[in-house]
């Protein structure tokens, strides 16, 4: 029975001393969850518990990174894809502030599609969006009015984009994606499907306005998450990342009402390990209620939980930092 459980207390340390207060707070609230809801067999050891709390803190810090970006000016070189300092998220913020909403959303989409390679950085998005240092760049106006031309351009420039004198590749969440102009799931097909989805409404603003009848931010998130099924090669992670990014950038008032573990790998393994222990094969839908209660009691949002348990399960007893 819940009332027979004892509160688990652990003396641990935050990965950074400045976050010790938050570390202690999260540790205490996790103990309350165990006392009042259910045990957490994945963190019976002090190290596992400490690592999980530190991963929760780091996931919150990643969200705070967006807040810091929104409170800073964007240098011109970070907006120009012909400049090596180009950053698609900061460029998106610049265009949003300038009233170019379509361009802002388009850059977020490319940020998710290409991702940031651990070594090559933003090379793919910079070179594709920037048309290999040519004009006109593949802006929203250009891609939405000349979509077939983009496929031709991508084919003609495959050798240059895939040259080996520089490191290249997609980000970690997209490492199995293809830059192909011919593949049914390559970049050309992905871009075409996204443009088609948006242009059915005429613009991003009109598309998102079509969901304005939904009252809560979580209902809108859910509806858009399902609507994104039409975008080629945009699975669970890509859909979630796209919506979370436009939420964190405050382009749209949406938020996940729960974790999205269906068809997940790392987050689902993390949830199973945390809630059921090693060897669990529990279904995503069976784990969701306890994760929702965990979110409420511990005071962390579903996106933070999903990110944290995904990273935690990779190294449960030894803290590993995952960069932005």
C-alpha positions as CSV (number, residue, x, y, z in Angstrom):
1,X,0.0,0.0,0.0
2,X,1.2,3.5,-0.8
3,X,0.9,4.7,2.9
4,X,3.3,1.9,4.0
5,X,6.1,3.1,1.8
6,X,8.9,5.1,3.3
7,X,10.2,8.3,1.8
8,X,13.6,7.7,0.1
9,X,16.2,10.4,0.8
10,X,19.5,10.6,-0.9
11,X,22.4,12.9,-0.3
12,X,23.7,13.7,-3.8
13,X,25.4,16.4,-5.7
14,X,24.3,18.3,-8.8
15,X,26.6,18.1,-11.8
16,X,27.1,21.8,-11.3
17,X,27.2,23.3,-7.8
18,X,25.0,26.2,-8.9
19,X,22.1,23.7,-9.5
20,X,22.4,22.1,-6.0
21,X,19.1,23.7,-4.9
22,X,17.2,22.3,-7.9
23,X,18.9,18.9,-7.4
24,X,17.7,18.7,-3.8
25,X,14.2,19.8,-4.8
26,X,13.9,17.2,-7.6
27,X,15.3,14.5,-5.3
28,X,12.7,15.4,-2.6
29,X,9.8,15.4,-5.1
30,X,10.9,12.1,-6.6
31,X,10.8,10.7,-3.1
32,X,7.2,12.0,-2.7
33,X,6.3,10.2,-6.0
34,X,7.7,6.9,-4.6
35,X,5.9,7.4,-1.3
36,X,2.5,8.3,-2.8
37,X,2.3,6.7,-6.2
38,X,4.7,3.9,-7.0
39,X,8.2,2.7,-6.4
40,X,10.9,3.4,-9.0
41,X,13.0,0.3,-9.3
42,X,15.3,1.9,-11.8
43,X,16.8,4.3,-9.2
44,X,17.0,2.2,-6.1
45,X,20.8,2.8,-6.2
46,X,22.1,6.2,-5.1
47,X,24.2,6.6,-8.3
48,X,21.2,5.9,-10.6
49,X,19.1,8.3,-8.7
50,X,21.7,11.0,-8.8
51,X,22.3,10.6,-12.5
52,X,18.6,10.7,-13.3
53,X,18.2,14.0,-11.3
54,X,21.2,15.5,-13.1
55,X,19.8,14.5,-16.5
56,X,16.5,16.2,-15.6
57,X,18.4,19.3,-14.7
58,X,20.4,19.2,-18.0
59,X,17.1,18.8,-19.9
60,X,15.7,21.8,-18.2
61,X,18.9,23.7,-19.1
62,X,18.4,22.9,-22.7
63,X,15.0,24.6,-22.6
64,X,16.6,27.5,-20.8
65,X,19.0,27.8,-23.8
66,X,16.1,28.8,-26.0
67,X,15.1,31.5,-23.4
68,X,18.6,32.9,-23.6
69,X,18.5,33.0,-27.4
70,X,15.2,34.8,-27.4
71,X,16.7,37.5,-25.1
72,X,19.7,38.3,-27.3
73,X,20.2,40.1,-30.5
74,X,21.0,38.1,-33.6
75,X,24.2,39.1,-35.4
76,X,23.7,39.5,-39.2
77,X,26.3,36.8,-40.0
78,X,24.2,34.2,-38.2
79,X,21.3,35.0,-40.6
80,X,23.3,34.7,-43.8
81,X,23.6,31.1,-45.0
82,X,26.6,32.2,-47.1
83,X,28.5,32.9,-43.9
84,X,30.2,30.2,-41.9
85,X,28.6,31.6,-38.7
86,X,25.1,30.8,-39.9
87,X,22.8,29.4,-37.3
88,X,19.3,28.3,-38.5
89,X,17.6,28.8,-35.1
90,X,19.0,32.3,-34.6
91,X,18.1,33.1,-38.2
92,X,14.6,31.9,-37.5
93,X,14.4,34.2,-34.5
94,X,15.6,37.1,-36.7
95,X,13.0,36.4,-39.4
96,X,10.2,36.0,-36.9
97,X,11.1,39.4,-35.3
98,X,11.1,40.9,-38.8
99,X,7.6,39.6,-39.5
100,X,8.7,36.9,-42.0
101,X,6.9,34.1,-40.3
102,X,7.0,31.7,-43.2
103,X,10.7,32.0,-43.4
104,X,11.0,31.5,-39.6
105,X,9.0,28.3,-39.7
106,X,10.9,27.1,-42.8
107,X,14.2,27.4,-41.0
108,X,12.9,25.5,-38.0
109,X,11.8,22.7,-40.3
110,X,15.3,22.6,-41.9
111,X,16.9,22.7,-38.4
112,X,15.0,19.5,-37.6
113,X,15.4,17.8,-40.9
114,X,19.2,18.3,-41.1
115,X,20.0,18.6,-37.5
116,X,23.4,19.7,-36.2
117,X,26.3,17.2,-37.0
118,X,28.6,16.7,-34.0
119,X,31.6,17.8,-36.1
120,X,30.3,19.4,-39.4
121,X,27.8,21.5,-37.5
122,X,25.2,23.2,-39.6
123,X,27.0,22.5,-42.9
124,X,24.1,20.7,-44.6
125,X,21.5,23.2,-43.8
126,X,23.8,26.1,-44.6
127,X,24.8,24.7,-48.0
128,X,21.4,23.5,-49.1
129,X,19.4,26.6,-47.8
130,X,22.2,28.8,-49.0
131,X,22.2,27.1,-52.4
132,X,26.0,26.5,-52.2
133,X,26.8,30.2,-51.8
134,X,24.6,31.2,-54.7
135,X,21.5,33.3,-55.1
136,X,18.7,33.1,-54.8
137,X,18.9,31.0,-51.7
138,X,16.3,28.3,-51.1
139,X,14.1,30.7,-49.1
140,X,10.4,29.9,-48.4
141,X,9.3,32.0,-51.3
142,X,11.7,30.2,-53.6
143,X,11.1,26.7,-52.5
144,X,7.3,27.1,-52.4
145,X,7.1,28.5,-55.9
146,X,9.8,26.3,-57.5
147,X,9.7,23.0,-55.7
148,X,10.4,20.8,-58.8
149,X,13.4,23.0,-59.5
150,X,14.8,22.2,-56.1
151,X,14.8,18.4,-56.8
152,X,16.8,19.1,-60.0
153,X,19.2,21.4,-58.2
154,X,19.7,18.8,-55.5
155,X,20.5,16.2,-58.1
156,X,22.9,18.4,-60.0
157,X,24.8,19.2,-56.8
158,X,25.0,15.9,-55.1
159,X,28.7,15.5,-55.6
160,X,29.5,18.9,-54.2
161,X,27.2,18.5,-51.2
162,X,28.7,15.1,-50.5
163,X,32.3,16.0,-51.1
164,X,34.7,14.4,-48.6
165,X,37.2,17.3,-48.1
166,X,35.0,18.4,-45.2
167,X,33.1,16.5,-42.6
168,X,29.4,16.1,-43.5
169,X,26.3,14.5,-42.2
170,X,23.0,14.9,-40.5
171,X,22.5,15.4,-36.7
172,X,22.2,12.6,-34.2
173,X,18.4,12.4,-34.4
174,X,18.6,12.3,-38.2
175,X,21.7,10.2,-38.8
176,X,19.8,7.7,-41.0
177,X,18.4,10.4,-43.2
178,X,19.4,10.8,-46.9
179,X,20.3,13.8,-48.9
180,X,19.2,12.0,-52.1
181,X,17.1,13.7,-54.8
182,X,15.9,10.3,-56.0
183,X,15.0,8.3,-52.8
184,X,11.4,8.2,-51.7
185,X,12.6,9.3,-48.3
186,X,15.4,11.7,-49.3
187,X,15.6,15.4,-48.8
188,X,13.8,16.3,-52.0
189,X,10.8,14.2,-51.1
190,X,10.8,15.5,-47.5
191,X,10.9,19.1,-48.7
192,X,8.2,18.5,-51.3
193,X,5.8,16.9,-48.8
194,X,6.3,19.7,-46.3
195,X,5.7,22.4,-48.8
196,X,2.6,20.6,-50.0
197,X,1.3,20.4,-46.5
198,X,1.7,24.1,-45.8
199,X,0.6,25.3,-49.2
200,X,-2.7,23.6,-48.9
201,X,-3.5,26.5,-46.5
202,X,-1.4,29.1,-48.4
203,X,0.9,29.9,-45.5
204,X,2.1,28.7,-42.1
205,X,-0.1,31.2,-40.4
206,X,-3.2,30.0,-42.1
207,X,-2.2,26.4,-41.5
208,X,-1.9,26.9,-37.7
209,X,-5.0,29.1,-37.6
210,X,-6.9,26.1,-38.8
211,X,-6.3,24.6,-35.3
212,X,-7.3,27.7,-33.4
213,X,-10.7,26.1,-32.4
214,X,-8.8,23.8,-30.1
215,X,-8.7,25.4,-26.7
216,X,-5.7,24.0,-24.9
217,X,-2.1,24.1,-26.0
218,X,-1.8,20.4,-25.5
219,X,-4.8,19.7,-27.8
220,X,-3.2,21.8,-30.5
221,X,0.1,20.0,-30.0
222,X,-1.6,16.6,-30.3
223,X,-3.5,17.6,-33.5
224,X,-0.4,19.0,-35.2
225,X,1.7,16.0,-34.2
226,X,-0.8,13.8,-36.0
227,X,-1.1,16.2,-38.9
228,X,2.6,16.0,-39.5
229,X,2.2,12.3,-40.6
230,X,1.9,13.6,-44.1
231,X,5.6,14.8,-44.1
232,X,7.9,12.2,-45.6
233,X,10.5,10.7,-43.2
234,X,9.1,12.7,-40.3
235,X,8.7,10.1,-37.6
236,X,8.1,10.4,-33.9
237,X,11.3,12.3,-33.0
238,X,11.2,14.7,-35.9
239,X,7.5,15.6,-35.3
240,X,8.1,16.1,-31.6
241,X,11.3,18.1,-32.2
242,X,9.6,20.4,-34.8
243,X,6.7,21.2,-32.5
244,X,8.8,21.6,-29.4
245,X,11.1,24.0,-31.2
246,X,8.4,26.3,-32.4
247,X,6.9,26.1,-28.9
248,X,10.3,26.9,-27.2
249,X,10.8,29.8,-29.7
250,X,7.3,31.0,-28.7
251,X,6.2,31.0,-32.4
252,X,3.1,29.1,-31.3
253,X,1.4,28.5,-28.0
254,X,1.5,24.7,-27.9
255,X,2.9,22.2,-25.4
256,X,2.8,18.4,-25.1
257,X,0.3,17.1,-22.6
258,X,2.2,13.8,-22.1
259,X,5.3,12.0,-23.2
260,X,5.2,10.5,-26.8
261,X,6.6,7.0,-26.3
262,X,4.7,5.2,-29.0
263,X,7.3,3.9,-31.5
264,X,10.1,5.4,-29.4
265,X,13.4,3.6,-28.7
266,X,15.6,5.4,-26.1
267,X,12.8,7.2,-24.2
268,X,10.7,4.0,-24.0
269,X,13.7,2.0,-22.7
270,X,14.3,4.7,-20.1
271,X,10.6,4.7,-19.0
272,X,10.7,0.9,-18.7
273,X,13.9,0.9,-16.7
274,X,12.7,3.7,-14.4
275,X,9.2,2.4,-13.7
276,X,9.5,-1.3,-14.0
277,X,13.2,-2.1,-13.7
278,X,15.7,-4.0,-16.0
279,X,14.2,-6.4,-18.5
280,X,10.8,-4.8,-18.6
281,X,8.8,-5.0,-21.9
282,X,5.9,-2.8,-20.8
283,X,3.9,-1.1,-23.5
284,X,4.1,2.6,-24.0
285,X,0.4,3.2,-23.2
286,X,0.8,1.3,-20.0
287,X,3.6,3.5,-18.8
288,X,2.1,6.8,-19.7
289,X,-0.3,7.2,-16.7
290,X,2.6,6.9,-14.2
291,X,4.8,9.3,-16.3
292,X,2.0,11.8,-16.3
293,X,1.8,11.6,-12.5
294,X,5.6,11.8,-12.3
295,X,5.4,15.0,-14.4
296,X,2.8,16.5,-12.1
297,X,4.4,15.6,-8.7
298,X,8.0,16.2,-9.6
299,X,7.2,19.4,-11.5
300,X,8.9,18.7,-14.8
301,X,7.3,18.9,-18.2
302,X,6.8,15.9,-20.4
303,X,9.4,17.0,-22.9
304,X,12.0,17.3,-20.1
305,X,11.1,13.8,-18.9
306,X,11.3,12.3,-22.3
307,X,14.7,13.9,-23.0
308,X,16.1,13.0,-19.6
309,X,15.1,9.4,-19.4
310,X,16.4,8.8,-22.9
311,X,19.8,10.1,-22.0
312,X,19.7,8.5,-18.5
313,X,19.1,5.0,-19.8
314,X,22.3,5.2,-21.9
315,X,24.4,5.4,-18.8
316,X,22.2,5.0,-15.7
317,X,24.9,4.9,-13.1
318,X,27.4,7.4,-14.5
319,X,26.5,10.9,-15.6
320,X,27.2,11.7,-19.2
321,X,26.5,15.2,-20.5
322,X,24.8,15.5,-23.9
323,X,25.5,18.7,-25.7
324,X,22.8,20.9,-27.3
